[in-house]
Each structure stands twice: as C-alpha cells, then as structure tokens.
C-alpha cells in the first residue's frame, strides 16, 4: 500500500479494531456509542431523585466565573498522544524493493503504532474512571506555558455519608471489628441510594487488603477455589483475590505519575471501595476536535509529515467522559492503619 493511502479513515479504522486490554476501574463502566457532540448533559440520581453534578472552574475565562454553581453541560476532555510513525521506516528500502515484497511488516508496524496510542488513551481513561469511583469526582488538568493548572473538576455529588473513616474498635486492625456486618451495611447504603443495586465488588489498597486478609471474619469465609494468584494484570498490577461474602475482592497497588510529576495511587493504600457494578456507571464519547475527523468515533487517528526535520508522525485523539449517574454507587472506607 502506498504511504499516501494511510489516510485518517484507514488509521481510524485500524485503531478502533485493535483489541483493548481490560482495566479494573474502566471495567465497571458501560461504554455508550460515540456521539457527534462536543458537550454532554450531566445528571446523577440519588434515591430516584435527579441531582445536578457540580462543575467548577478555577481559571478565569474558561466558561464560567470564579464562583461555584451547578451546571448541566460539560465539554468532554481531549487526549491527543503523538509519536513517530514507525511504519514509515518500512518504506526506506534498498533499490529494487517494493512495499509488496512481503518482507516489510508494514501492517504489523501500523498495528503496533495504533496499539501504542491505544495504550496511552486507555490509561488516561482508567485514571478518570478511578477518580470518579474513588473520589466521586474527576480533576481536569492542563499544561499552559509549562505550568500545570487545574482547569476544572466534575463533582458527581457522592453523598457525604458514603465517605467513611473507621475509628476505634471498628478499624480492621482491631480484633473486635465486624467486617461482615460492615460490608452488609455498606451494601445496604448503596442499595438505598441507587434504588436497588447492592455492592458487587470491593477494591482495596495494599494496606487495606493486608488487614482484610488477616481478619478472622475473612480467613474462614474467603472461597479459596476462586483465588487466582497468577491472574495478574501487569498493566496496572491489579489482582483478583477471590469472592468473599458474595463480593468480588480486588487488590490494586498501582499508581500513576500525574501532569504535576506526582506519583498518585489509583486508590489510597488504606481504603476499601465498595462498588455496585450494576449501577448506572457510563462512559460517553464526544466528537474528536480534529478537522479531518468526519464523524463520531471513540478513537481517531491520522498521520502527517513534518518538513524540518523531515519525519512522519501519527496522532490519535479520544474524548471519553466517565459519568457516575448513580452518585451513591460507591462507599469509600478508610479502614485504619
């Protein structure tokens, strides 16, 4: 295939067909079909009542004033990773050879380029999904003149009662604590807030899981037949630990480096996050901003040439917006040290 035929339509088709490795926090969200829009209406539900999430902006002139108020619409964030087009190197060949000789590996190179873009885009989506579930809000950052600034945050208004810090004999380090009763209580709280969807999973940080695993309420009830010690997702070091008291148990000790250069855990080490997988947790996709994108798509990709120094590059774009539409779908518990 001549290099000129690697059009945005072709590369966009390739990146959307590439397999995606499942990530833990993203797996709780249902992905909606991409929409040909720039903004989405935000709406959450608590006990059957509609609640408007709060979208606050800290930077002057970015849609709103310095005060905080509820707003219905939010512009979906934009992610555009760029990298050298390695497939272009396959066209540099000895005299007499053609791209059709069957030894160039062009298809494989293109797939590798798109996979690299997809990895970056999916990793950013995982960060947003983790923030939405763990903290009940998403923080939006941008880099302006080499300065990282917070341009806004989307607060899904998780009920204050769903953020818990245990104390005294309730802490999991205390032998008198009753984890079974606590889990039943948190699941009931989620069920009441979502209109019937109880907790299905617990995601734990490293310290929380260590206390959980040693607890008397756990050692006898953990179904060892469901422990897959080797089932490790190396991408984010996430491990499924088994089923306990009807709940799937996950350990997440992964972290990411944010735009400020700070190492941030996906979930605090001392937290246990109770989640209702069946609640309304959704990801919307807005229309990519690139002028060569001709329709709604989850991922857009194209190649372009830079003249000096001469080189080919690819850029990919995706505009996901995770939404916690049942704002009481999680209970975040600091279980103690």
PyMOL commands that set and color helices and strands:
alter all, ss='L'
color gray80, all
select helices_A, chain A and resi 3-5+8-17+26-28+86-91+106-134+160-162+168-170+179-194+206-214+216-219+224-226
alter helices_A, ss='H'
color red, helices_A
select strands_A, chain A and resi 30-31+39-41+44-46+49-51+54-56+73-75+82-84+137-144+147-155+163-165+201-204+232-233+238-244+247-252+255-257+263-265+271-275+281-285+300-306+311-317+320-324+330-334
alter strands_A, ss='S'
color yellow, strands_A
deselect
rebuild
show_as cartoon
